Amino acid sequence: MPEHYTLAPASPWVELVATEADWDAADPQLLRTIYAQLVWIRTFEQYVLDLAATGLIHGPAHSSIGQEGGAVGSVLALTSADSVNGSHRGHHQFLAKALHHVEPKGMDPLEAPSDQVRDVLVRTLAEICGLDRGWSHGRGGSMHLQWKEAGAMGTNAIVGGGVPQAAGFAWSHRQAGTDAVSVTYFGDGAVNIGSTLETMNLAGAWSLPVCFFIENNRYAVSTSVEEATAEPRLSARGLGFNLASWKVDGMDPLAVHLAMSEAVEHMRRGRGATVVEVDTYRFFHQNGGFAGSAFGYRDKEEERAWRERDPLTRTAAHLVRRGIMTADETAEAVARAKAVLDEIGDELVEPLPDGKPGQRRIRPAEWPDPDWVDVGVRGDLGELAGAPVVAPDGFAVPVQETKFIDAVAAVMGRRMETDPAIVVMGEDVHRLNGGTNGATRGLTERFPGRILGTPISENAFTGLAGGIALDGRYTPVVEFMYADFMWVAADQLFNQIGKARHMYGGESGVPLVLRSKVAMGTGYGSQHSMDPAGIFATNPGWRIVAPSTPYDYVGLMNTALRCEDPVVVLEHVDLYGSTGPGPVDDYDYCLPVGKAAIRREGSDVTVLTYLGMVSFVLGAVEEFGQVDAEVIDLRWLDRASIDWDTIEASITKTNQVLIAEQGAVGTSYGGWLADEIHRRFFDLLDAPVRRVTGAEASPSISKVLERAAIAQQDEVIAELAEIARY
């Protein structure tokens, strides 16, 4: 018979319960502050629901009424130096952090709000209404609230989407030598999301000072926690990753404060990540001002039982019992807050002209300017002022024959040597003599602690890098072993990193470089071979560079690392082993943004290409010999950085265009580029834009089928032959 041994978790898991004695021992000023924050947040949320009921909130109004105790109790254990982020239901967390930032010594529920408190309330309300006075000028709205000065790094509409970023904030705090911590708020639905669990693992492995704060309100929209998981005690998740974990009554703000104080102390002492689960309850449905029972998934008795434990009335009762406030004073605090919210609301809304009594509208002057719609998708590149930018043509520094992959490692080493803010992360980048291709060769030894080998968790470490970029003190360089892995991290790449600058108002940069390897032609098959240029080009926010020579790689990477927009640097395995002109010893020059390179002048057709396809195009033109093609290496591929001037000058000579790329037709980069060329230069064209692409299918493992699926020199020659016929 086998023997069985009971195993115990390596980390503590406790339930903390605040007793009446704890309430009696609590500092009266702390309790007055707790009550003041609860009153202001509750009153604010009710005002938002009132506006939503009259149609003045465009989009959802995810009320936090009932859940304020968890936010207030936890935030009061933090300082302004600590970072928080949250989920789509994040008004209470944002307000608690912002109010604590402007009133760090505490608040009194009977005092008139300071100008700073009023400003927080009006700007938050304006943001939720989509108005220019909001924190992000109305772009973020209810679900994307950010005030970085207060350490409120952004709420998030993607369930679990902000969790990896919080690990990035924590990494930055620790790397900067501070004892600041990071807190990420999310609900019972996000507990089962892959990005959350991946990040818990990463935070545990790296011992990051991040708290996973779970608001267990028992329902993800209408799906109960018992339906969603076999372990509804959600703090148990921490045990699997060796994270110290607390479970506490979220309707008791003092209990939350005590538990959070313990968790924060644990993190400040360098003991690693934590989990705090608060049992709480949203009094209303997922969105709007109706109870969940109105939709049939909760019953009124359950709702009544939770309302009897309202953190607002519970705190008021303890204040009265201890003689800190009278019942009349607690009621007066609520009445005063309501009056102030009415005053603030009147700054933003007004009676509807010629409307019925009580009808209101947003004051027209409060709306943002529609012409501002695209401003801030990317920055203005002002950060490149003073950079050693060289002319885009020729060679600005002495060059010699250089192996492409050696240039990759050399320029990264040079930048890490001169810029201590650069950190590199990815799978196996710290070992194998420079990762799987040698791109980080020698860097682990030269820069200890800055070449970070990650678990296999693209969503987590990409999001962590996004958090580092949002924090702004460091510049992360993320390596994807294969470009196809971007789909694993698609939320972080496209919903988070790519949209962040614009979504949060367009003012804060997101300095991040993603190195993404294109491996078609290597026999790695359908899931390791894609060219992602077309996908990145059709998603907002990203800049895209595609170097085809060692010289270009150095200059473009230097520019990318100075850029405060996220930049994907595409690399092709065909180029890694190739040689070409590269710098002899100057690795500091920058090639300008938005400048292509004419690799061959001609008069018959303009061929636009990039990356590994450049050499195939040049070879095809020489081999075919019957078409005098002008070959343009685009270098920059994103919509904002295309060199339209060079393209227009070439088309003016040739009057026809061929776009040549290797990748599949379905995710083609040339598809949108051809459309844009037709729109811009229709009068210059004598024929529709021609295209060379791969097949519809992804490359297969079979050498024969793989070759049939991608475009190379033969396919370009075939298209040149068609051009020659006319």
N, C-alpha and C positions, 0 to 999 in steps of 0.2 A: 504493500500500500504506500502511495506517495505521502510524504509529510507536507504539511501546510504551515506556513508561518505568516502571521498577520504583519502587514507592512504599514508603516506610519509615514505620513507626509513629512518632508524635510522642513517645511515652513509652517509657522503658526497660523491657525485659523480660529478666530474667536468671535463670539457675539458680545457686543458691548451694550449694556442696558444702563441708562441713567436713572438713578433713584431720586426720591424726593430730597434725600440728603445732599445729592449733587446739586440740585436746584437751589437748596438752601445755602450751599457753600459758594455758589457762582457769584462772581463779581457783579454787583448791581449795574455797573456801566456796561458790562458785556450783555446783560439781559436787556437793558434798554436799547442797546444797539441792535440786538437780534430782533426785538419787537419793531423798532423803527424800520429796519430793512424789510421785514415781513410786510409791514403796512404799506410802504411805498411800492413794493413789487406787486402785492395783491391789488392795490388800487390802480396801478398802471395797467396791469393785465385786464382788469375789468373794464377800464376805459377803452382798451384796444378791442375787446369783444363788442362793446357798444358801437364803436366806429364800424367794425366789421358787419354788424347787424344792419347798419344803414347803407352798406355798400361803399364805404369810404376806405376800406382796405382792399387793395387789388391783390388777389392771391390768398394764400392760406393764413389763418390766424391760429397758430398752434399754442393754445393757452397752457401756462404752467400752473394755473390755480390748483392748489392742493399739494404741489411739489416744492413750494418755496423753502420749506424747512431744510431740505438737503442742500440746496444751493447756499443759503445764508450760513448755516452751521459750518459748512466746509470752507467757504471763502474767508470767513473771519479767522481761520487758522493760517491764512496766507499773508503775503506782503505784495506790494506792487511789483517787486522783482520776480515773483513767481508767475508762471504762464498758465493760462487755462484755455481750453477750447471746448466746444460742445456740439450738440446735434441740432436738428431742425427745431426741436422744442427747447430753445435756449434763452428766452428772454430773461428768465429768473437768474440764470447763471451769469449772463452778461451784466445785468443790472447790479447784481451783488458784487461782482468784481469791480465794476466801474464806480459804484458808490463807495466801496471800501477804499478805492484808490484816492478819491477826492476827499474822503473823510477818514483818514487812517486811524485817528484817535477815537473814533466812534461817533455815533449819531444819537440824538435825543429825539424821541417821538413827538415831543411837545414843542420843539423849536421849529421856527420857520426854516424852510430849506435854504441853504446857502446858494449863492449864485452858481457855484460849481455843480451842486446837486441839480438845480433847475436846468442847467445846460445839459447834463447827462440825460435827464428825462426828456427834454424837448428834442435833442438830437436823436435819441433812440426812437421816440415816437415818429419823428420825421422819417427816419430810415425805414421803419416798418410801413409807413404810408408811401414810400417810394419817392421822397422829396429831396430836393437839393441840399437842404440843411442837415440831412442825415450823415452818419459817419462815413458812408461810402457814396454819398450824393444820391442815394436812392437805388443804387444798382444792386445792393445786396438784399435789401428788404428784410422781412421777418426772419428768414432762415440763415442769413449771412451777416451777422453782427460782429464787427471788429473794431477795437480801439487798442492798438499795439502799445501805446504809451502806458495804458493801465494794465498791460499783461493779458488783455483779452484778445487772443490771437485769431479768433474767428469761429463762429458757429457754422454748421455744415448741413446741407440738405441731403447728402448721401448717407444712408445709415451705416455707421462705422467708418465713414470716409475720413473723418478727422483724426481718428485714433493714431495712425502711424505718424502723423505730423507731430503729435504731442511727444512722441519719443524723440523726434528731432529737436524739439525745444529743450528737452531734458539733456540730450547729448551736448547741445550748445552751452547750456548752463554749466555742466560739469567741465567741458573743455576749456571754458573761460575761467575756471578756477573759483567759481562762486558756489554757494550752498543753496542756490535757488532751485526750486522744484517745478515740475510740470504736472498739471491735472487735466485729464481728458474725461469729460462727462458724456455718457451715452446710456441708452436704455436697455431693457431686457431683449429687445429685438436684435440689437447690435452685438449682443454677447455671442451669438452663434454665427456671426459674419467672419469670413476667413481673415480679413484684414485685422480684425480685433485680436483673434487668436494668434496670428502670425506675429503681431506686434508684442503681445504678452510674452511670447517666446523670445523674441529679439531683446526686449527690455530686460528679461530675466537673465539671458545669456551675457548681456553687456552690463548688467547691474546699473541700469539707468534710474535716475531719480524721477520717475513718472508714476503717478497714481491713476489707476484705472477705476474711475468713480462710476459705479453702476446705479442708475436710478431704476430700480425694479418697480415700475408702476403696474405690472401684472398683465399689461396688454400691449401688443404690437398692433396698432389699429384695433382690430377686434379679436385677434388670436391670442388666447391666454397663454401665460408662461408655461402652464402645465401641459398644454397641447404642443408647445414648441420644443420642449426638452424633458428628458427623464430626470434631470436634477435641477429643480426650480430654485434651489438655494444657489444663486448665481455666483456668489463669492467663492464657491468650490472650484471655479475655473482656475483661480490663482494657484491652487495646490499642484496642478499638473505642470506648472512652470516654475515652481519653487518661489512663489511670491507670497510674502506675508499678507494675510487677508483678514478683513474685519467685516462683520455683518451688524447692522444697526437699524433701529427704527427711524425711518426718514421723516416721520411725522413729529419727531421730537428733536427740534433743532439743537438743543444743548447736547443730547446724546451724540448727534452727528458731529458737533464741534469737538467733543471729547475724543471720539474715534479718529477724526481727521487730525487732531493735534498729535495723537500717537503716531499716525501714519506719516505725517510730515516730519516729525522728529526722527523716525526710522530712516527716512530718505535723506534728511540733512546730515545724518551721521554717516552717510555713504554705504548704507546697508542694502540698497537696491530698490527695485520697484515694489509697489504695493497695490492691493485691491481693496476698495471700500464699497460695499453693497449697502444701499439704503432701501428699505421697503417703504414705498410711497404710493401715491394714488393721484391720478389726474381726475379732477372732479367733473371734467367735461369730456366730450368725445375727442377723437384725434384732432379735429379741426372745428372751430366755431364754438358757439355757446350752448349747445344742447348736451344733455347728459348721455352717457353711453347706453343707458337703458332705453332711450328713445329709438335706438337702432337694434335693440334686441339681444345684444351680446353680454349685457350685464343686467342684473336685476336691481330694483330700487332698494331692497333691503341691504344688499352689499354696499351700495352707494351711501346709504344712510349711516351704516356702521363706520365707514371711513370718514365721512363728514364730521362725525362726532369726535374724531381725533384730529381735527383741523389744527395745523401747527400755529395758526394765528390766534385762535381762541385758547389753545392750550398754553401758549406763552403768556397771554394776557392773564389767564387764571393764576399762574405762578407769580406774576408781578403783583397782582392784587393780594394774593395770599401772603406774600412776603412784605407787603406794605411799601413796595417800591413805587407803585402807582395805584391810583384808585380806579374803580370800574368806570367812573365818569371820565377820568383822564384817558383811559385806553380807548373809550368811545370817541373822545375828543380828537385823539390822534388820527383815527380813521376819517373823521369828518373833515379835519384840516387837510389831509392828503387828498381827499376827493375834491375839495375846493381848489387846491393848487393844480390838480390835473385838469380841471375844467378851464382854469386860466391858461395853462399851457396849450391845451387843445384849441382855445380860441386864437392862439397865435398862428395856427396852421389851417383851421377851418373857419368858415363863415356861413351865415345864412344863405341859402340858395336864392339868388335874385328871382323875384316873381314866383317863388316856390310856396308850398304850403307851410303853415306854421311848424317849426321843428325840422324842416328839411335843411340840410347843410351840404356844402361842397368844399373841396380843397381850395384854399386861396390860390388863384392862378399864378401869382408871383413865386409860389413855393415849388413849382414843378421844375425839374432840371431842363436845360436847353436841349431840344431834340437833336441839334447839330453835334452834340457831345456824345452821340451814341457809340461811336467807335474809338473815341479818344481813350488811350490807356490800354488798348488790347496788348500793345507792346510799348516800351518806353521810347524816348526820343533820342537815345544813344548819347546823351550828354555825358555819360560816364566815360566815354572814349576820348573826351577832350584831354589833350596832353599825352595821349598814348603815342608810342612810336609807330604811327601808321605810315606805311610806305606806299609808293605808287603801285597800282594793281598790275602793271605790265612789266615784263622783264624780271631781273633779279636785283633787288636793292642791297643785297649783301653777297659776299663771296660764296660760291656754291661748289659742291663736288658731288660725285656719284655717291648716293646714300641709299641704304636699304630702308624701305618705307617704315617697317616696324621699329627700326632703330630711331627714326625721327619721332615716332609716337612716344617712346619711353623718354627720349632726351628732352623734348619740350616739356613734358609733364614734370620731369625732374627739375628743370630750370625754373619753372613757375613755382613749384613747391619750395624751392630754395629761396626765392625772392618774395614769396607771398605766404606767410604762415597761416593764412586763413583757408587755404585750399586743403581739402580732405578727399580721399578717393575711397570708394566702397564698391563692393560687388563680390560675386562668388569666386573664390580662389584667387583673388587679385593679390593676396599677401603671400602666396606660395607658388610653387611650380616655376620658380625663376622668372617671375613676372606675369603670372596668370597663364591662361591657356594659350596665349599667343605672344607673350613677352612684352606686352604693352606697359607693364609696371616693373620691368626688370631693374633690380637694384634699389628700388624705392623703399621697400619695407625696412631695410637696414638703415637707409639714410634718414628716414622720417618716421621713427617709431611712434605708434599711436595715431598716425594719419593715413595709413593704408589699411583699411578695415575689411577683412574677409567676413562675409555675411553668411548666415544660414541661407538655404535655398528658399527664398521668400521674397520674390520681386515686389509684390504689392507692399510688403512691410518696409523693406529697406529703401524702395523708391519714395514711399510716403515719408519715411524718416528723413530722407534727403530733402524732400519738399519742406518739411518743418524747419530744417536747418536753414534753407534758403529764405523762408518767410521770417525767421528770426533775424537774419541779416548780418550776423557777425562772422559767418563762415561761408565758403563757396564749395558746395559738394560736387564731386565728379562721380557719376554713377556709371558703372560698366555693366551692360547687358551682354552676356556671353553670346546670345543670338538675338537678332532683331525680333523674331517671332514672339519672344518672351514679353514684348510690350503688351500683348493681349492680356497676359496674366496681371499686369500692373496698369491696365487701361484706365481704371477709375482714377488712380493717382496721377497718371500722365495727363489725361485729358479733362476730367472733371475738376481736378484739384490744381495741379501745378500750372497747366496751360491757362486756366480761367482765373486764377487767383488775383493777378494784378488788376484786371478789369473789374472783376466782381466786387473787390473791396475798394473801388474808387479810382483805380488807375495811378495811384501815387507811389506805392511801395513796390520795389523791385522783387523779383524772384530769381536770384542769381544761381542757376543750376546748369550743369553741363551733363548731358547723357551721351555716352559713347555707345553706339549701337552697331553691331557687326552684321554685315550682309554676307551670307555664306553660300549663295547659290553656286552650283558647280563643284561642290565638295563632296557630294554623295550623302549629305546628311538628311535629305528627304523633305517631306512636306512641312514639317513643323520646325525646321531650322534654317530655312532658306529664303525668307521673304525680303524684299526691299520695302521698307516702311515709309519711304518718302511721300508717297501719295496720301497715306493716312495722316501723317503729321501735317502735310500741306493743307488739308481740308479741316483741320481742327485749329481753333483760335489760340493765339498766344505764343506759339513756338516759333523760334527761328531755326532754320535748317541749313547746315553747311555740309558740303560733299567734296572733300579734298581728293584730288587725283594724283598729286605728286608730293614727295616729301617736303619740298619748299612750301607748297600751298598748305600742307597739313600744319606745319609749324606756325605760319602766319595766321591761319584761320583759327587754330586752337588758342593762340594767344588772344585773339579778338574775342572768342567765345568766353574765355575765362575772365575777361574784363566786363563783359556784357551783363546787365542786370535783368535781362530777360532769360527765360529758359532756352537753352540751345541744344539741339540734338546734332551731334557730330557723327555723320555716317562714315563707316569704314568698310572696305570690301576686302575679303580674304585674298582675292586675286592680287591685290596691291601689296599685301603685307610682305611677301617675299620678293617683290619687284624692286628695282633700283631706279633712281632718277635724280634730278638735281635737288640737293638739299644743302642747308647752310653748313659752312665749314665749322664755325664756332659761335656765330651770333644767333641766339635762340630767343631774342627779345622783340623782334619786329612783329608788327600786326598788319595783316592785309585788311583793306577797308571793307566794311559791310556794303553789300549791294553792288559789287563790282565783279563782272564775269571776266574770263580770259579768252581771247581769240587764239585758239591753238593752230589754226590754219586759215589763211585768207583765201577767199574765192568769190566767184561772181554768179554761179548758176543756182545754188540753193544754200539756204542757211540751215545748218544742222545743229540743233540744241541737244546737249547731252551732259552727262555728269558721272562722277565716280568711276567705277571700273569700266564703264562703257566708252569712256573717252578714247582709250587705246584701240578698242575694236572699231570705232568709227574712223579714226585716223588710218588704221590699217585697211579698212574697206575702201576708203577714198583712194588710197594709193594703189591698191590691187586692182580696183575696177578701172580707174584711169580715164573714164569718159565723162565724168561730171566734175566741174570745178567747184567743189563744195567749200563753203566757209564754215569751219567747225568752231562752235562756241562752247566752252566748258563753263557751265552756269555758276559753279561754286556755291552760290547762295540760292536756296530753293523755295523759301517761304514767300508768301504773297507780298509781304512788306519789303523784301530785300532783293527781289528779282531786278536784274540790270536791264530795265526796259530801254534805256537809251542805246546801249550797245546792240540790243536785239533790233530796235527800230532802224538804226543805221545800217545794219546788215540786210534787213529785209528790203530796205530802200534800194539796195544794189541788186539783190537776187530775186525778189518778188515771189519767193516760195520758201516754205519751211518744212523741215523734217525733224521730228522729235524722236530721239532714239534712247531707249532705256531697256534694261534687262528684265525687269520685273513683270509679274502677271498683269494681264489686261484689266482684270477686275479691280485691282488696287492701284491702278496706273497713276503715276505722277503726271504723265503727259496729258491725261484726259482733261483736267481742269486747265492746264497750261494752254492746250490747243484752243479751248473755248475762249480763254482770255485774249489770246492772240487774234482770233477771229474778231472779237469785239473791238480791240484796240487798233488793229492794222488792216481791217478789211479792204480798204481802198488801195493798199500796197500789194495785196496778194493777187497773183494770177491763177492760183489754184488753191483748193482747200489744203489745210495743214495735213501733212502725211505723218504717220506714226509707225515706229518699230517698237513692238513690245514682246513680252513673252506670251505664252499660251494662257488660256483661262485656268487651267489646272495648276496647282502648286507643283514644284519640282518633285519628282519621285526618286526613290533610291536607285532604281535601275539607271545605269549610266546612259543608256540609249534614250530612255524616257525623260531623264533629267535634261539632257541636251535638247530634246525636242520642246521642252517647256520654257526654255530661256532664250533670250536673244543675244547673239554675239555677232561676229564679223560677217558671217554668211547672210544673215537676215538683213543687215544693212546693205550689203551688196545687192541683194534682190530688190530692195526698195530704190536704190540708186539706178538700177537697170530700168525700173518703171519710169523714173524721172527722165532718164535718157531717151525713152521712147517718144516723149513729147517735146 
